[in-house]
């Protein structure tokens, strides 16, 4: 399995509309393009600190995770988005409509 993960910041004023967009557009879009599972996470603020370096993050930094069967499936997914104008418009909303910034991107492979 391949887990594609990115973490970005969304301006607080755009947060509510971004959540609606994720539910109504991104989730069905990503899953229709070959993603096995799409999930969105926001930091949880707790009083307890589990590690000395545990710092509460702003609640507008989120993490998205997309699960794929293998790297070949992710490559097909990515190529399709690059080649289809309608897909580029949906993905382009991250910056164009919601002002998403400061993103970190990872591709993780399940071992064993």
KOLSE-784820 format. One record per atom (N, C-alpha, C): residue in one letter; atom name; x, y, z. Coordinates in pm, 1 decimal. Layout:
BEGIN
{A; CA; {X; Y; Z}};
...
This chain:
BEGIN
{X; N; {84.1; -117.8; 0.0}};
{X; CA; {0.0; 0.0; 0.0}};
{X; C; {88.8; 124.4; 0.0}};
{X; N; {38.2; 227.7; -63.1}};
{X; CA; {106.0; 357.3; -69.5}};
{X; C; {16.5; 460.4; -1.0}};
{X; N; {73.4; 534.9; 90.0}};
{X; CA; {2.3; 641.9; 158.0}};
{X; C; {63.7; 774.0; 113.6}};
{X; N; {-17.1; 857.6; 53.2}};
{X; CA; {26.4; 990.2; 11.2}};
{X; C; {-30.8; 1087.0; 113.7}};
{X; N; {57.3; 1169.2; 168.0}};
{X; CA; {16.4; 1255.8; 278.9}};
{X; C; {72.6; 1395.3; 257.9}};
{X; N; {-11.6; 1494.5; 278.8}};
{X; CA; {38.8; 1630.3; 281.9}};
{X; C; {-30.7; 1707.5; 391.6}};
{X; N; {41.8; 1804.3; 440.0}};
{X; CA; {-5.4; 1887.7; 549.1}};
{X; C; {9.6; 2032.9; 505.4}};
{X; N; {-96.9; 2109.6; 518.2}};
{X; CA; {-96.7; 2248.8; 472.7}};
{X; C; {-173.4; 2335.7; 571.7}};
{X; N; {-163.0; 2465.6; 550.0}};
{X; CA; {-239.5; 2561.7; 629.5}};
{X; C; {-348.2; 2622.4; 542.9}};
{X; N; {-465.3; 2634.8; 600.9}};
{X; CA; {-576.7; 2702.5; 535.9}};
{X; C; {-611.9; 2823.1; 623.3}};
{X; N; {-629.2; 2940.6; 563.9}};
{X; CA; {-664.1; 3057.7; 645.6}};
{X; C; {-792.2; 3032.0; 726.3}};
{X; N; {-792.2; 3077.5; 848.8}};
{X; CA; {-905.2; 3053.8; 938.9}};
{X; C; {-1038.1; 3098.0; 876.7}};
{X; N; {-1038.3; 3208.5; 804.6}};
{X; CA; {-1162.9; 3258.9; 745.3}};
{X; C; {-1214.7; 3168.4; 634.1}};
{X; N; {-1129.4; 3083.5; 578.9}};
{X; CA; {-1169.1; 2992.1; 471.0}};
{X; C; {-1193.8; 2849.9; 520.5}};
{X; N; {-1170.5; 2824.6; 647.9}};
{X; CA; {-1175.7; 2689.1; 701.7}};
{X; C; {-1311.6; 2622.2; 681.6}};
{X; N; {-1417.7; 2688.2; 715.9}};
{X; CA; {-1550.0; 2628.1; 705.8}};
{X; C; {-1585.7; 2594.2; 560.7}};
{X; N; {-1559.6; 2685.4; 469.3}};
{X; CA; {-1590.6; 2657.3; 328.6}};
{X; C; {-1498.8; 2548.3; 273.3}};
{X; N; {-1373.9; 2540.7; 323.1}};
{X; CA; {-1283.9; 2434.7; 280.6}};
{X; C; {-1336.9; 2298.1; 324.3}};
{X; N; {-1386.7; 2287.0; 445.5}};
{X; CA; {-1441.5; 2160.2; 494.3}};
{X; C; {-1560.8; 2114.7; 410.3}};
{X; N; {-1643.3; 2208.5; 371.2}};
{X; CA; {-1756.6; 2175.7; 283.9}};
{X; C; {-1706.1; 2127.8; 148.3}};
{X; N; {-1605.1; 2196.7; 95.2}};
{X; CA; {-1546.2; 2158.8; -32.6}};
{X; C; {-1486.0; 2018.3; -26.4}};
{X; N; {-1418.3; 1987.0; 81.8}};
{X; CA; {-1359.1; 1854.3; 98.8}};
{X; C; {-1468.0; 1747.6; 92.7}};
{X; N; {-1574.3; 1767.8; 166.8}};
{X; CA; {-1680.9; 1668.3; 174.8}};
{X; C; {-1756.0; 1655.2; 42.5}};
{X; N; {-1789.8; 1766.7; -17.4}};
{X; CA; {-1874.9; 1764.7; -136.0}};
{X; C; {-1800.7; 1741.7; -267.0}};
{X; N; {-1675.3; 1787.3; -276.5}};
{X; CA; {-1603.8; 1778.9; -404.3}};
{X; C; {-1479.4; 1691.5; -399.9}};
{X; N; {-1388.2; 1716.5; -303.6}};
{X; CA; {-1260.9; 1644.5; -303.6}};
{X; C; {-1275.8; 1495.8; -276.5}};
{X; N; {-1350.5; 1459.1; -174.9}};
{X; CA; {-1366.3; 1318.0; -140.9}};
{X; C; {-1418.7; 1237.6; -259.3}};
{X; N; {-1532.3; 1274.9; -319.3}};
{X; CA; {-1579.0; 1196.3; -433.9}};
{X; C; {-1485.2; 1204.5; -554.8}};
{X; N; {-1422.1; 1319.7; -574.0}};
{X; CA; {-1329.4; 1336.1; -685.6}};
{X; C; {-1210.2; 1242.8; -671.7}};
{X; N; {-1141.5; 1247.0; -557.4}};
{X; CA; {-1023.8; 1163.3; -537.8}};
{X; C; {-1058.8; 1014.4; -547.9}};
{X; N; {-1169.2; 975.7; -487.8}};
{X; CA; {-1208.0; 835.2; -492.2}};
{X; C; {-1247.7; 791.6; -633.3}};
{X; N; {-1303.4; 881.4; -712.2}};
{X; CA; {-1338.1; 845.8; -850.4}};
{X; C; {-1214.2; 839.1; -939.5}};
{X; N; {-1104.3; 895.1; -894.5}};
{X; CA; {-980.1; 894.5; -971.5}};
{X; C; {-886.7; 781.0; -929.9}};
{X; N; {-931.0; 690.5; -844.2}};
{X; CA; {-850.7; 574.1; -811.0}};
{X; C; {-794.1; 568.6; -670.3}};
{X; N; {-820.2; 668.3; -590.6}};
{X; CA; {-776.9; 666.7; -451.3}};
{X; C; {-866.1; 568.0; -374.4}};
{X; N; {-805.3; 475.9; -299.5}};
{X; CA; {-883.5; 377.7; -223.6}};
{X; C; {-953.5; 440.6; -103.4}};
{X; N; {-885.5; 536.8; -41.3}};
{X; CA; {-943.7; 603.7; 75.6}};
{X; C; {-883.5; 742.9; 88.0}};
{X; N; {-968.5; 838.6; 117.6}};
{X; CA; {-926.0; 977.4; 139.4}};
{X; C; {-967.9; 1016.5; 279.7}};
{X; N; {-875.4; 1077.0; 355.3}};
{X; CA; {-905.9; 1120.2; 491.3}};
{X; C; {-846.1; 1258.2; 516.3}};
{X; N; {-912.6; 1334.7; 598.8}};
{X; CA; {-868.0; 1468.4; 636.3}};
{X; C; {-860.5; 1474.7; 788.5}};
{X; N; {-747.6; 1526.3; 839.6}};
{X; CA; {-725.5; 1535.9; 983.5}};
{X; C; {-686.6; 1678.1; 1021.6}};
{X; N; {-733.7; 1720.3; 1138.1}};
{X; CA; {-693.2; 1847.5; 1197.4}};
{X; C; {-630.6; 1818.4; 1332.7}};
{X; N; {-538.4; 1903.8; 1378.3}};
{X; CA; {-473.9; 1878.9; 1508.0}};
{X; C; {-575.6; 1879.7; 1622.3}};
{X; N; {-545.1; 1797.6; 1718.4}};
{X; CA; {-628.9; 1791.4; 1837.2}};
{X; C; {-553.5; 1862.0; 1948.6}};
{X; N; {-614.7; 1959.1; 2007.4}};
{X; CA; {-553.1; 2032.2; 2117.3}};
{X; C; {-588.3; 1959.7; 2247.6}};
{X; N; {-486.2; 1922.2; 2322.9}};
{X; CA; {-508.0; 1854.9; 2450.6}};
{X; C; {-427.2; 1924.5; 2559.8}};
{X; N; {-471.8; 1906.5; 2680.9}};
{X; CA; {-398.0; 1961.8; 2794.3}};
{X; C; {-273.1; 1879.7; 2822.9}};
{X; N; {-279.4; 1751.9; 2792.5}};
{X; CA; {-167.0; 1662.4; 2820.8}};
{X; C; {-63.8; 1670.9; 2709.1}};
{X; N; {60.9; 1675.9; 2747.4}};
{X; CA; {171.5; 1674.3; 2651.9}};
{X; C; {237.3; 1537.3; 2661.0}};
{X; N; {239.1; 1466.7; 2550.9}};
{X; CA; {289.4; 1329.4; 2549.9}};
{X; C; {441.1; 1322.6; 2538.2}};
{X; N; {500.0; 1422.1; 2477.4}};
{X; CA; {644.8; 1426.7; 2460.1}};
{X; C; {690.8; 1568.1; 2490.8}};
{X; N; {815.4; 1587.2; 2532.2}};
{X; CA; {863.7; 1721.0; 2564.4}};
{X; C; {854.5; 1817.7; 2445.6}};
{X; N; {863.8; 1764.9; 2324.1}};
{X; CA; {860.2; 1850.5; 2205.6}};
{X; C; {719.7; 1863.7; 2147.6}};
{X; N; {619.9; 1805.5; 2213.4}};
{X; CA; {481.9; 1813.0; 2168.0}};
{X; C; {431.5; 1956.7; 2185.2}};
{X; N; {402.6; 2019.8; 2074.0}};
{X; CA; {354.3; 2157.8; 2076.3}};
{X; C; {217.3; 2161.7; 2011.7}};
{X; N; {123.5; 2227.8; 2074.5}};
{X; CA; {-8.7; 2241.6; 2014.6}};
{X; C; {2.0; 2326.0; 1889.2}};
{X; N; {-55.1; 2274.9; 1781.6}};
{X; CA; {-51.3; 2346.9; 1654.5}};
{X; C; {-176.4; 2432.3; 1638.8}};
{X; N; {-168.3; 2529.1; 1549.4}};
{X; CA; {-287.4; 2605.0; 1515.2}};
{X; C; {-389.0; 2509.7; 1455.2}};
{X; N; {-516.4; 2535.0; 1480.8}};
{X; CA; {-618.0; 2442.6; 1431.7}};
{X; C; {-650.1; 2461.2; 1283.2}};
{X; N; {-575.7; 2544.7; 1213.1}};
{X; CA; {-599.9; 2560.1; 1069.5}};
{X; C; {-496.5; 2483.3; 985.7}};
{X; N; {-407.8; 2408.6; 1048.8}};
{X; CA; {-313.0; 2323.0; 975.8}};
{X; C; {-372.7; 2183.2; 971.9}};
{X; N; {-392.2; 2131.8; 852.6}};
{X; CA; {-457.3; 2002.6; 836.7}};
{X; C; {-362.7; 1904.2; 768.3}};
{X; N; {-399.7; 1777.9; 773.1}};
{X; CA; {-326.7; 1672.7; 703.1}};
{X; C; {-426.6; 1593.3; 620.2}};
{X; N; {-394.5; 1574.4; 493.2}};
{X; CA; {-475.5; 1491.3; 404.6}};
{X; C; {-398.6; 1363.2; 377.2}};
{X; N; {-470.9; 1252.0; 371.1}};
{X; CA; {-410.5; 1123.4; 340.0}};
{X; C; {-490.8; 1055.7; 230.4}};
{X; N; {-419.2; 1004.5; 130.5}};
{X; CA; {-481.0; 928.9; 22.8}};
{X; C; {-412.1; 793.3; 17.7}};
{X; N; {-489.7; 687.8; 11.7}};
{X; CA; {-436.3; 552.5; 10.9}};
{X; C; {-451.6; 491.6; -128.3}};
{X; N; {-342.9; 429.3; -176.6}};
{X; CA; {-341.4; 364.6; -307.6}};
{X; C; {-288.2; 222.7; -292.6}};
{X; N; {-328.8; 135.8; -383.9}};
{X; CA; {-284.7; -3.9; -380.8}};
{X; C; {-132.9; -13.7; -396.4}};
{X; N; {-78.0; 61.8; -492.5}};
{X; CA; {66.1; 58.6; -516.5}};
{X; C; {108.1; 188.2; -585.0}};
{X; N; {237.8; 202.8; -606.9}};
{X; CA; {290.7; 324.8; -666.9}};
{X; C; {239.3; 344.0; -809.8}};
{X; N; {219.4; 235.6; -880.2}};
{X; CA; {167.0; 242.8; -1016.9}};
{X; C; {28.5; 309.1; -1018.0}};
{X; N; {-55.8; 273.1; -922.6}};
{X; CA; {-189.2; 334.3; -913.1}};
{X; C; {-179.5; 483.0; -880.2}};
{X; N; {-85.1; 519.1; -791.3}};
{X; CA; {-68.1; 660.9; -760.7}};
{X; C; {-17.9; 736.5; -883.4}};
{X; N; {75.7; 677.8; -958.0}};
{X; CA; {126.4; 742.0; -1079.8}};
{X; C; {13.9; 766.1; -1180.1}};
{X; N; {-74.3; 668.0; -1197.0}};
{X; CA; {-189.2; 684.1; -1288.3}};
{X; C; {-280.5; 796.8; -1240.5}};
{X; N; {-306.2; 798.7; -1111.2}};
{X; CA; {-389.3; 901.8; -1049.3}};
{X; C; {-330.2; 1040.5; -1077.4}};
{X; N; {-200.8; 1054.5; -1052.8}};
{X; CA; {-133.5; 1183.3; -1069.4}};
{X; C; {-130.4; 1226.1; -1216.6}};
{X; N; {-99.3; 1133.1; -1305.4}};
{X; CA; {-96.9; 1164.0; -1448.5}};
{X; C; {-234.0; 1207.4; -1498.7}};
{X; N; {-335.5; 1139.9; -1450.5}};
{X; CA; {-472.2; 1175.3; -1491.3}};
{X; C; {-506.8; 1316.9; -1448.1}};
{X; N; {-469.6; 1353.9; -1326.8}};
{X; CA; {-496.0; 1490.0; -1279.8}};
{X; C; {-419.2; 1591.3; -1364.2}};
{X; N; {-294.1; 1560.5; -1397.1}};
{X; CA; {-213.9; 1651.9; -1478.8}};
{X; C; {-270.7; 1669.9; -1619.6}};
{X; N; {-337.3; 1567.0; -1672.3}};
{X; CA; {-381.6; 1569.4; -1811.7}};
{X; C; {-526.7; 1612.0; -1832.4}};
{X; N; {-607.2; 1616.4; -1728.1}};
{X; CA; {-747.9; 1651.6; -1743.6}};
{X; C; {-774.0; 1791.0; -1686.9}};
{X; N; {-824.7; 1876.2; -1772.1}};
{X; CA; {-851.1; 2014.7; -1732.6}};
{X; C; {-948.8; 2024.4; -1615.4}};
{X; N; {-1054.4; 1945.3; -1619.1}};
{X; CA; {-1153.4; 1949.2; -1510.6}};
{X; C; {-1089.7; 1910.5; -1377.7}};
{X; N; {-999.1; 1814.0; -1380.5}};
{X; CA; {-930.2; 1771.7; -1258.7}};
{X; C; {-838.0; 1882.1; -1207.9}};
{X; N; {-770.1; 1949.3; -1298.1}};
{X; CA; {-681.3; 2058.9; -1259.0}};
{X; C; {-759.7; 2172.6; -1194.3}};
{X; N; {-880.7; 2195.8; -1241.2}};
{X; CA; {-963.7; 2301.6; -1181.3}};
{X; C; {-1003.0; 2265.9; -1038.7}};
{X; N; {-1037.7; 2139.7; -1016.0}};
{X; CA; {-1075.8; 2096.8; -880.8}};
{X; C; {-956.3; 2107.2; -786.5}};
{X; N; {-841.6; 2056.4; -828.1}};
{X; CA; {-721.2; 2060.7; -745.2}};
{X; C; {-669.7; 2204.1; -731.5}};
{X; N; {-687.7; 2284.9; -834.8}};
{X; CA; {-643.3; 2423.8; -831.2}};
{X; C; {-715.2; 2508.9; -728.2}};
{X; N; {-829.2; 2461.1; -681.3}};
{X; CA; {-904.6; 2535.8; -580.2}};
{X; C; {-827.9; 2547.8; -448.9}};
{X; N; {-735.2; 2456.8; -422.8}};
{X; CA; {-657.0; 2464.8; -299.4}};
{X; C; {-596.8; 2604.2; -283.3}};
{X; N; {-531.0; 2652.0; -386.7}};
{X; CA; {-466.5; 2782.8; -375.1}};
{X; C; {-556.7; 2894.9; -424.7}};
{X; N; {-627.0; 2871.1; -532.7}};
{X; CA; {-707.5; 2976.3; -595.0}};
{X; C; {-822.7; 3022.9; -505.6}};
{X; N; {-894.9; 2930.8; -449.9}};
{X; CA; {-1013.4; 2965.1; -370.5}};
{X; C; {-985.2; 2971.8; -220.6}};
{X; N; {-900.8; 2881.1; -171.5}};
{X; CA; {-885.1; 2866.6; -26.9}};
{X; C; {-753.1; 2920.1; 27.9}};
{X; N; {-662.1; 2961.3; -56.6}};
{X; CA; {-536.4; 3020.2; -10.0}};
{X; C; {-449.6; 2925.0; 69.4}};
{X; N; {-451.5; 2797.9; 34.0}};
{X; CA; {-371.0; 2697.3; 102.4}};
{X; C; {-222.9; 2730.5; 83.6}};
{X; N; {-143.8; 2714.3; 191.1}};
{X; CA; {-0.5; 2746.1; 182.7}};
{X; C; {78.6; 2659.0; 279.9}};
{X; N; {210.8; 2672.8; 273.5}};
{X; CA; {303.6; 2602.4; 363.5}};
{X; C; {278.5; 2451.6; 368.1}};
{X; N; {280.7; 2389.5; 252.8}};
{X; CA; {252.2; 2246.1; 244.0}};
{X; C; {378.5; 2161.7; 255.8}};
{X; N; {363.4; 2048.9; 321.2}};
{X; CA; {465.7; 1945.3; 328.9}};
{X; C; {406.7; 1819.7; 266.7}};
{X; N; {483.4; 1750.6; 183.1}};
{X; CA; {433.6; 1637.6; 107.0}};
{X; C; {519.2; 1514.0; 131.8}};
{X; N; {453.1; 1396.8; 149.5}};
{X; CA; {523.3; 1270.6; 170.3}};
{X; C; {452.0; 1160.0; 93.1}};
{X; N; {532.2; 1065.7; 43.5}};
{X; CA; {478.2; 940.8; -8.7}};
{X; C; {538.6; 830.7; 77.6}};
{X; N; {452.7; 752.8; 140.1}};
{X; CA; {496.0; 648.4; 232.1}};
{X; C; {454.3; 511.5; 179.7}};
{X; N; {541.6; 413.8; 195.0}};
{X; CA; {514.9; 279.2; 146.4}};
{X; C; {504.2; 184.5; 265.0}};
{X; N; {400.1; 101.2; 262.4}};
{X; CA; {383.8; 1.3; 367.9}};
{X; C; {483.9; -112.4; 342.6}};
{X; N; {552.2; -152.6; 446.0}};
{X; CA; {652.0; -259.1; 434.8}};
{X; C; {605.4; -378.1; 517.0}};
{X; N; {623.6; -497.3; 461.2}};
{X; CA; {592.8; -618.6; 536.7}};
{X; C; {458.1; -673.4; 516.7}};
